[in-house]
Amino acid sequence: MITIIGLGNPGKEYAGTRHNSGRDTALYFAKKSAQDEPADWYLNKKANALTSEFKVGKEKVFMALPETFMNKSGGAVVKLVRTKKENKNLIVIHDDLDMPVGRVKISYGKNSGGHKGVESVMRAIKTKNFVRIRIGICPVSGRKPDQKKLLNFIVGKFSPTEQQIIKKVQKHIAEALEVMITNSLEHAMSEFNC
C-alpha cells in the first residue's frame, strides 16, 4: 500500500495558502482519483490526522492530512508509518520556498532542505528514505521576501496569476502520482520533474 501525506496547517483559514500547497494538492489528488466514489475522510484520533483510502488502478492508496501544525507533522506520520517497508512506500507532498511557483521536484532520500515539516517527519520516523514531492512557492522573480515578511508570505494566499499556475501544478502532480503508483518512481521522476 502507498501512503501519501499532504503537509500543511489545519483549518479553513490556511486552505489555499502557499504553506498548504502539499495538503491542498493531496486533497486534489484524492478527489480526482476517487471520482466514482468521493473519498471519505475520517479523523484518526491516535495519529491526529484526517485519513482516507482509495484505489489507483489495482493499488491501494492511504492518504493522511496531519491535523497538527506543519512543524509537528512527524507526530502524526510516525503513528501511521511504522516499518522500513512502509517508509519506502511513503510519499510526502510539501511546499518549497527555494523553488519558484510552477516548479515541481520529485526526489527520494534527500535532506529536508530546511523545511520544518519535513524535518519533523524525518526525526519522527528516523529516516530520510521516502519520496518527497516539492512544490515551488517562491515568486517567479526568484526574490524571497525578507525575514520580517517571510511568515506572512508563507501563510499568505497565492495571487490570481499564481493560482492558475498552481492548478496546473496540482494536475501535473496528480499525473505523476498515478505513474508512481501504477508504474515506478523512476519513471515519474524522469517524466514529471520540471
Rosetta blueprint (number, residue, H / E / L):
1 M L
2 I E
3 T E
4 I E
5 I E
6 G E
7 L L
8 G L
9 N L
10 P L
11 G L
12 K H
13 E H
14 Y H
15 A L
16 G L
17 T E
18 R H
19 H H
20 N H
21 S H
22 G H
23 R H
24 D H
25 T H
26 A H
27 L H
28 Y H
29 F H
30 A H
31 K H
32 K H
33 S H
34 A L
35 Q L
36 D L
37 E L
38 P L
39 A L
40 D L
41 W L
42 Y E
43 L E
44 N E
45 K L
46 K L
47 A L
48 N L
49 A E
50 L E
51 T E
52 S E
53 E E
54 F E
55 K E
56 V E
57 G L
58 K L
59 E E
60 K E
61 V E
62 F E
63 M E
64 A E
65 L E
66 P E
67 E L
68 T L
69 F L
70 M H
71 N H
72 K H
73 S H
74 G H
75 G H
76 A H
77 V H
78 V H
79 K H
80 L H
81 V L
82 R L
83 T L
84 K H
85 K H
86 E H
87 N H
88 K H
89 N L
90 L E
91 I E
92 V E
93 I E
94 H E
95 D E
96 D E
97 L E
98 D E
99 M E
100 P E
101 V L
102 G L
103 R L
104 V E
105 K E
106 I E
107 S E
108 Y E
109 G L
110 K L
111 N L
112 S L
113 G L
114 G L
115 H L
116 K H
117 G H
118 V H
119 E H
120 S H
121 V H
122 M H
123 R H
124 A H
125 I H
126 K L
127 T L
128 K L
129 N L
130 F L
131 V E
132 R E
133 I E
134 R E
135 I E
136 G E
137 I E
138 C E
139 P L
140 V L
141 S L
142 G L
143 R L
144 K L
145 P L
146 D L
147 Q H
148 K H
149 K H
150 L H
151 L H
152 N H
153 F H
154 I H
155 V L
156 G L
157 K E
158 F L
159 S L
160 P H
161 T H
162 E H
163 Q H
164 Q H
165 I H
166 I H
167 K H
168 K H
169 V H
170 Q H
171 K H
172 H H
173 I H
174 A H
175 E H
176 A H
177 L H
178 E H
179 V H
180 M H
181 I H
182 T H
183 N L
184 S L
185 L H
186 E H
187 H H
188 A H
189 M H
190 S H
191 E H
192 F H
193 N L
194 C L
